[in-house]
Amino acid sequence: MKTPSLFPALTQRAPLCIFALALVLFTSGCNGQYAPQEGDIAFQSLPHNAIIDTIEGSTGSPYSHCGILHQVGSEWKVIEAIGPVKETSVTAWEMQGRDGHFTVYRLKSKYRDKIPAFIKAAQGYEGLPYDIHYEMDDKAIYCSERIYKASRKVTGEELGHLQKLSELKWQPYEPVIKQIEGGTVPLDRLMITPRSLSEAPQLEKVFEESK
């Protein structure tokens, strides 16, 4: 059975003002702008489609995607899983969100020395396919799973907490889930949601773009 399209195609050329906005926001941090640090975790709302609405609606959160900030030379990238598991320039990453909005959380000082190992662990999943079934194995991977597993590997702690599908507000989205799962609803499936990740006590919010 064919599953819904994962994410809307991002083929339309963005206005130059959006490119300028991205470059301004990821600058020196002056005047309340966001100054990135290695290992920051950024969250965003992706353009609406059946799967995105299911993620956001079932978790009661605007967060449907997340990634890790990583500096490569003079360029900032986002380690993410959104189709192929890859690294994306911050400009392209911001553009793919709804209206370019994003929120950033940072590991608290106790965990800052773990960031190089955290980045390396997250990069270890590069090249895997995206996990449309949101399972916790390593055959394929999704955005919050990549961050959760990388953090657990280097700290031995959970970043956020695993939840069964049955604990979420899945009922309004049953048709979408059944289409993905071939007619079933895997209520016992454990997953890590972007919302749960953002609520981890190891993190503190450092930036939220006003709407």
Salt bridges, closest charged atoms under 4 A:
GLU38 OE2 - HIS70 ND1 2.55
ASP40 OD1 - ARG106 NE 2.75
ASP53 OD1 - HIS48 ND1 2.65
GLU56 OE1 - ARG98 NH2 3.07
GLU80 OE1 - HIS65 NE2 2.68
GLU126 OE1 - ARG146 NH2 3.98
GLU135 OE2 - ARG189 NH2 3.50
ASP138 OD1 - LYS149 NZ 2.50
GLU145 OE2 - LYS149 NZ 2.70
GLU174 OE2 - LYS178 NZ 2.99
GLU181 OE2 - HIS133 ND1 2.97
GLU181 OE2 - ARG189 NH1 2.81
ASP188 OD1 - LYS164 NZ 3.88
GLU199 OE2 - ARG195 NE 2.89
GLU208 OE1 - LYS205 NZ 3.02
GLU209 OE1 - HIS101 ND1 3.83
